[in-house]
Amino acid sequence: MDGEVLDVILQVSLLVFVVSSMLAMGFSLTMPEIIEPLKDVRLVLIALAVNFVAVPVIAVGIDAVLSLDQDLSIGLTIMSAAAGAPFLPKLAGAAKGNMAFSVGLMVLLRVVTVAYMPMVLPLLIEGVDVNAWDIASSLIVLMILPLAIALFVRWRYEDIANGLQPLMAQTSTIAIALLLAAGVIVNFDDIVDLIGTGGFAAIMLFLAGAFAVGFVAAGSDPGTRSVLGLGTAQRNLSAALVVGGQNFSDNPGVVTFIIVAGIVGLILLLPGAGELGKRAEAAASA
């Protein structure tokens, strides 16, 4: 298939997935259900500390151990500062985790990321200049607005919401399948190339470390542990790409690393979430 066609499929499937998944969540939940888990101040503080303190520290440690070249080091640092992946509710659903917490956590992390990246990245990477509005605009248009519309429909027209929710859920599932397939094909050479540079090892270590710290820090509740573990490991690809593309256009390896890390992370975390879901079902039946 032509490369340009695959690029279009990749971009469209990403947009469709993000919007349809937000609509599906909004049609199935109410605002109080989303806010309720975030009333746990201790859990919120842990989630923020894990995502915005522990994960960047993990990235620094990986960079030091593997002695990554400049582009890979910058890409890893940017990824570590970008939290709040739009894929989290889908991963949480596969893991049979706390769905309301997954939506609330995703929105919280994305909002904090908008303020966090412009302040922290200039301290971590010399010469970087981050425009907060460029990150916030995608958050508002692609996530907050569809979620708000769906929540309103759920509030005023529950029957309509119940009818649309399965359609949006199915649409998001098809879109993520296309996204993964197109992403692997388009970036296959880059994935292979990273294996010999230490970049692939950095991605694997980063995913494992971020998941572990989120999973352990969340406490004893299985539904919360799976959500925070998955939400910490899967980073905010769109925010990372905005920063990488705007600030390092002369360093193509930076954006390449971010794209590959996002695709590989999703490929590994989806089956991982499914395994967590099987364990949750087994524990519930027992």
Solvent accessible surface area in square Angstrom, and as a share of the most:
residue,aa,sasa,rsa
1,M,168,0.75
2,D,85,0.44
3,G,45,0.43
4,E,134,0.60
5,V,71,0.41
6,L,15,0.08
7,D,55,0.29
8,V,88,0.50
9,I,53,0.27
10,L,32,0.16
11,Q,114,0.51
12,V,77,0.44
13,S,5,0.03
14,L,50,0.25
15,L,85,0.42
16,V,58,0.33
17,F,0,0.00
18,V,8,0.05
19,V,47,0.27
20,S,5,0.03
21,S,5,0.03
22,M,0,0.00
23,L,34,0.17
24,A,2,0.02
25,M,25,0.11
26,G,0,0.00
27,F,10,0.04
28,S,43,0.28
29,L,21,0.10
30,T,47,0.27
31,M,95,0.42
32,P,93,0.58
33,E,76,0.34
34,I,10,0.05
35,I,76,0.39
36,E,101,0.45
37,P,24,0.15
38,L,48,0.24
39,K,129,0.55
40,D,69,0.36
41,V,101,0.58
42,R,156,0.57
43,L,16,0.08
44,V,24,0.14
45,L,106,0.53
46,I,32,0.16
47,A,0,0.00
48,L,44,0.22
49,A,50,0.39
50,V,9,0.05
51,N,0,0.00
52,F,15,0.06
53,V,93,0.53
54,A,27,0.21
55,V,0,0.00
56,P,13,0.08
57,V,95,0.55
58,I,40,0.20
59,A,4,0.03
60,V,90,0.52
61,G,33,0.32
62,I,14,0.07
63,D,40,0.21
64,A,76,0.59
65,V,120,0.69
66,L,58,0.29
67,S,94,0.61
68,L,19,0.09
69,D,84,0.43
70,Q,126,0.56
71,D,32,0.17
72,L,10,0.05
73,S,22,0.14
74,I,18,0.09
75,G,0,0.00
76,L,3,0.01
77,T,24,0.14
78,I,0,0.00
79,M,8,0.03
80,S,1,0.00
81,A,0,0.00
82,A,0,0.00
83,A,0,0.00
84,G,1,0.01
85,A,1,0.01
86,P,7,0.04
87,F,5,0.02
88,L,1,0.01
89,P,1,0.01
90,K,46,0.20
91,L,0,0.00
92,A,0,0.00
93,G,31,0.29
94,A,35,0.27
95,A,2,0.02
96,K,107,0.45
97,G,12,0.11
98,N,57,0.29
99,M,55,0.24
100,A,15,0.12
101,F,2,0.01
102,S,0,0.00
103,V,0,0.00
104,G,1,0.01
105,L,1,0.00
106,M,0,0.00
107,V,32,0.19
108,L,39,0.19
109,L,0,0.00
110,R,11,0.04
111,V,77,0.44
112,V,42,0.24
113,T,0,0.00
114,V,23,0.13
115,A,58,0.45
116,Y,30,0.11
117,M,0,0.00
118,P,35,0.22
119,M,128,0.57
120,V,29,0.17
121,L,0,0.00
122,P,57,0.36
123,L,150,0.75
124,L,80,0.40
125,I,12,0.06
126,E,167,0.75
127,G,76,0.73
128,V,11,0.06
129,D,113,0.59
130,V,15,0.08
131,N,75,0.38
132,A,38,0.30
133,W,159,0.56
134,D,42,0.22
135,I,5,0.02
136,A,14,0.11
137,S,31,0.20
138,S,27,0.17
139,L,11,0.06
140,I,77,0.39
141,V,90,0.51
142,L,48,0.24
143,M,2,0.01
144,I,56,0.28
145,L,95,0.47
146,P,11,0.07
147,L,12,0.06
148,A,49,0.38
149,I,90,0.46
150,A,0,0.00
151,L,16,0.08
152,F,101,0.42
153,V,26,0.15
154,R,49,0.18
155,W,184,0.65
156,R,132,0.48
157,Y,107,0.41
158,E,91,0.41
159,D,123,0.64
160,I,96,0.49
161,A,0,0.00
162,N,74,0.38
163,G,54,0.52
164,L,66,0.33
165,Q,42,0.19
166,P,79,0.50
167,L,95,0.47
168,M,34,0.15
169,A,32,0.25
170,Q,111,0.49
171,T,40,0.23
172,S,2,0.01
173,T,71,0.41
174,I,100,0.51
175,A,4,0.03
176,I,10,0.05
177,A,60,0.46
178,L,89,0.44
179,L,7,0.04
180,L,32,0.16
181,A,54,0.41
182,A,4,0.03
183,G,0,0.00
184,V,46,0.26
185,I,103,0.52
186,V,52,0.30
187,N,9,0.04
188,F,113,0.47
189,D,103,0.53
190,D,48,0.25
191,I,24,0.12
192,V,71,0.41
193,D,91,0.47
194,L,12,0.06
195,I,105,0.54
196,G,74,0.71
197,T,74,0.43
198,G,22,0.21
199,G,0,0.00
200,F,55,0.23
201,A,45,0.35
202,A,0,0.00
203,I,3,0.02
204,M,79,0.35
205,L,89,0.44
206,F,8,0.03
207,L,16,0.08
208,A,63,0.49
209,G,22,0.21
210,A,0,0.00
211,F,53,0.22
212,A,49,0.38
213,V,45,0.26
214,G,0,0.00
215,F,50,0.21
216,V,107,0.61
217,A,32,0.25
218,A,7,0.06
219,G,29,0.28
220,S,102,0.66
221,D,73,0.38
222,P,97,0.61
223,G,17,0.17
224,T,15,0.09
225,R,68,0.25
226,S,6,0.04
227,V,0,0.00
228,L,0,0.00
229,G,0,0.00
230,L,1,0.01
231,G,1,0.01
232,T,0,0.00
233,A,1,0.01
234,Q,3,0.01
235,R,2,0.01
236,N,2,0.01
237,L,18,0.09
238,S,35,0.23
239,A,2,0.01
240,A,0,0.00
241,L,50,0.25
242,V,39,0.23
243,V,1,0.01
244,G,0,0.00
245,G,35,0.34
246,Q,98,0.43
247,N,38,0.20
248,F,18,0.08
249,S,88,0.57
250,D,131,0.68
251,N,40,0.21
252,P,99,0.62
253,G,22,0.21
254,V,0,0.00
255,V,39,0.23
256,T,39,0.23
257,F,1,0.01
258,I,0,0.00
259,I,45,0.23
260,V,0,0.00
261,A,10,0.07
262,G,3,0.03
263,I,7,0.04
264,V,8,0.05
265,G,1,0.01
266,L,2,0.01
267,I,62,0.31
268,L,73,0.36
269,L,17,0.08
270,L,39,0.19
271,P,87,0.55
272,G,31,0.30
273,A,0,0.00
274,G,24,0.23
275,E,82,0.37
276,L,34,0.17
277,G,2,0.02
278,K,134,0.57
279,R,159,0.58
280,A,31,0.24
281,E,93,0.42
282,A,60,0.46
283,A,73,0.57
284,A,87,0.67
285,S,99,0.64
286,A,120,0.93
